[in-house]
């Protein structure tokens, strides 16, 4: 479904646009994501993860290389597939209009697609799936918890039945129990709807729980790509380092049948 071909990106270090000492953020990035697959893009802060997500979703342009969805460049694909790509960011508070009620927040993309008549039915079904009560619909963002608000953002993201969902550190600002609940929910959505995920995170454990395959991004380069069930065979030192930090947790949860 998605092809990223030799994408590179640099930013100017200096104050003036004509300076030549640019900082390279992404170097020759190449990978594919199959329809219905969940791919984790894992890397530490500053590795280029968010820059890559903005390029893939068409929010930013690459200096070199191409991103294709179903063989078409992203702007063209998005124009022909309105509402079929959704993004959920880390900062849920700034992702919503603080003057909108929860009902208005969720309704926004549905109204943009002309789904005025059946939006209430869609919203009620999603509230049940996300374990949110109807009493939240008339509240404002500051009146609900961070975990509830991020659920609302996820609910809004899938309300249009997207084919491609990008989660850019979407769980990292949440506490551990809420993260676990949302990972369980995302796994269920993936199983039921076959939505294609790009799960961007610095948390290797979350990626292992959710994803079919993991890309390790280190200093702007993908240093390794591997199926989640083959993680014991990673080769790159950076991949080994990340996995070593959570090896005991993975082992214990494997014993309990979590993975």
GIGIDA-V639548 format. One record per backbone hydrogen bond with DSSP energy under -0.5 kcal/mol. CO is the residue of the C=O (numbers start at 1). NH is the residue of the N-H. E is the energy in kcal/mol with one decimal. If there is no record, write none. Layout:
co->CO nh->NH e->E
co->CO nh->NH e->E
This chain:
co->1 nh->70 e->-3.3
co->2 nh->33 e->-2.2
co->3 nh->5 e->-0.6
co->3 nh->68 e->-2.8
co->4 nh->6 e->-0.6
co->4 nh->31 e->-1.8
co->5 nh->66 e->-2.0
co->7 nh->29 e->-3.0
co->8 nh->63 e->-2.0
co->8 nh->64 e->-1.5
co->9 nh->25 e->-2.9
co->9 nh->26 e->-2.0
co->11 nh->23 e->-3.9
co->16 nh->19 e->-1.5
co->20 nh->22 e->-2.3
co->21 nh->13 e->-0.8
co->22 nh->24 e->-0.6
co->23 nh->11 e->-2.6
co->23 nh->25 e->-0.5
co->26 nh->9 e->-1.8
co->26 nh->28 e->-0.5
co->29 nh->7 e->-2.6
co->31 nh->4 e->-3.0
co->33 nh->2 e->-2.5
co->34 nh->37 e->-2.1
co->37 nh->39 e->-0.6
co->37 nh->197 e->-1.9
co->38 nh->212 e->-2.8
co->38 nh->213 e->-1.5
co->39 nh->199 e->-2.8
co->40 nh->42 e->-0.7
co->40 nh->215 e->-3.5
co->41 nh->201 e->-2.3
co->42 nh->217 e->-3.2
co->44 nh->47 e->-1.8
co->47 nh->220 e->-1.2
co->48 nh->52 e->-2.3
co->49 nh->53 e->-2.1
co->50 nh->54 e->-2.2
co->51 nh->55 e->-1.9
co->52 nh->56 e->-2.7
co->53 nh->57 e->-2.1
co->54 nh->59 e->-2.3
co->54 nh->60 e->-1.5
co->55 nh->58 e->-1.1
co->64 nh->8 e->-1.9
co->66 nh->5 e->-3.3
co->67 nh->74 e->-0.9
co->68 nh->3 e->-3.0
co->69 nh->72 e->-1.9
co->72 nh->69 e->-3.1
co->73 nh->77 e->-2.5
co->74 nh->78 e->-3.0
co->75 nh->79 e->-1.8
co->76 nh->80 e->-1.6
co->77 nh->81 e->-1.3
co->81 nh->84 e->-2.1
co->84 nh->163 e->-1.8
co->84 nh->164 e->-2.2
co->86 nh->166 e->-2.8
co->88 nh->168 e->-2.6
co->90 nh->92 e->-1.6
co->91 nh->95 e->-0.6
co->92 nh->95 e->-0.6
co->93 nh->96 e->-0.6
co->96 nh->98 e->-0.6
co->97 nh->100 e->-2.1
co->100 nh->141 e->-0.7
co->101 nh->105 e->-2.5
co->102 nh->106 e->-2.4
co->103 nh->107 e->-2.0
co->104 nh->108 e->-1.4
co->106 nh->110 e->-0.6
co->107 nh->111 e->-3.0
co->108 nh->112 e->-1.8
co->109 nh->113 e->-1.1
co->110 nh->115 e->-2.9
co->111 nh->114 e->-1.5
co->114 nh->116 e->-1.3
co->118 nh->122 e->-2.0
co->119 nh->123 e->-2.9
co->120 nh->124 e->-2.5
co->121 nh->125 e->-1.9
co->122 nh->126 e->-2.1
co->123 nh->127 e->-2.5
co->124 nh->128 e->-1.7
co->125 nh->129 e->-1.8
co->126 nh->130 e->-2.6
co->127 nh->132 e->-3.0
co->128 nh->131 e->-1.0
co->133 nh->136 e->-1.8
co->134 nh->137 e->-1.5
co->136 nh->102 e->-0.5
co->136 nh->139 e->-2.0
co->137 nh->103 e->-2.5
co->139 nh->102 e->-2.2
co->140 nh->143 e->-2.5
co->141 nh->144 e->-1.4
co->145 nh->149 e->-2.5
co->146 nh->150 e->-2.4
co->147 nh->151 e->-1.7
co->148 nh->152 e->-2.1
co->149 nh->153 e->-2.1
co->150 nh->154 e->-2.3
co->151 nh->155 e->-3.0
co->152 nh->156 e->-2.9
co->153 nh->157 e->-2.0
co->154 nh->158 e->-1.8
co->155 nh->159 e->-0.8
co->156 nh->159 e->-0.6
co->158 nh->161 e->-1.9
co->163 nh->196 e->-2.6
co->164 nh->86 e->-2.2
co->165 nh->167 e->-0.5
co->165 nh->198 e->-2.1
co->166 nh->88 e->-2.5
co->166 nh->168 e->-0.7
co->167 nh->169 e->-1.0
co->167 nh->200 e->-3.0
co->168 nh->90 e->-0.6
co->169 nh->172 e->-0.7
co->171 nh->174 e->-1.7
co->175 nh->179 e->-2.6
co->176 nh->180 e->-2.4
co->177 nh->181 e->-2.0
co->178 nh->182 e->-2.4
co->179 nh->183 e->-2.5
co->180 nh->184 e->-2.0
co->181 nh->185 e->-2.0
co->182 nh->186 e->-2.9
co->183 nh->187 e->-2.2
co->184 nh->188 e->-1.9
co->185 nh->189 e->-2.5
co->186 nh->190 e->-2.4
co->187 nh->191 e->-2.1
co->188 nh->192 e->-2.4
co->189 nh->193 e->-2.9
co->190 nh->194 e->-1.6
co->195 nh->197 e->-0.5
co->196 nh->165 e->-3.1
co->197 nh->39 e->-2.2
co->198 nh->167 e->-2.7
co->198 nh->200 e->-0.8
co->199 nh->41 e->-2.6
co->199 nh->201 e->-0.5
co->200 nh->169 e->-2.8
co->201 nh->43 e->-1.5
co->202 nh->204 e->-1.0
co->203 nh->207 e->-1.7
co->204 nh->208 e->-2.4
co->205 nh->209 e->-1.9
co->206 nh->210 e->-1.8
co->207 nh->211 e->-2.8
co->212 nh->228 e->-2.4
co->213 nh->40 e->-3.0
co->214 nh->226 e->-2.1
co->215 nh->42 e->-3.0
co->215 nh->217 e->-0.7
co->216 nh->218 e->-0.6
co->216 nh->223 e->-2.3
co->216 nh->224 e->-0.9
co->218 nh->221 e->-1.3
co->220 nh->27 e->-3.1
co->221 nh->218 e->-3.2
co->221 nh->223 e->-0.9
co->224 nh->216 e->-2.8
co->226 nh->214 e->-2.9
co->227 nh->230 e->-2.1
co->228 nh->231 e->-1.2
co->230 nh->233 e->-2.4
co->231 nh->234 e->-1.5
co->236 nh->240 e->-2.4
co->237 nh->241 e->-2.4
co->238 nh->242 e->-2.2
co->239 nh->243 e->-2.4
co->240 nh->244 e->-2.6
co->241 nh->245 e->-1.3
co->243 nh->246 e->-1.1
co->243 nh->247 e->-0.5
co->244 nh->247 e->-0.8
co->246 nh->250 e->-2.4
co->247 nh->251 e->-2.5
co->248 nh->252 e->-2.4
co->249 nh->253 e->-2.5
co->250 nh->254 e->-2.2
co->251 nh->255 e->-1.7
co->252 nh->256 e->-1.2
co->253 nh->258 e->-3.1
co->254 nh->257 e->-1.2
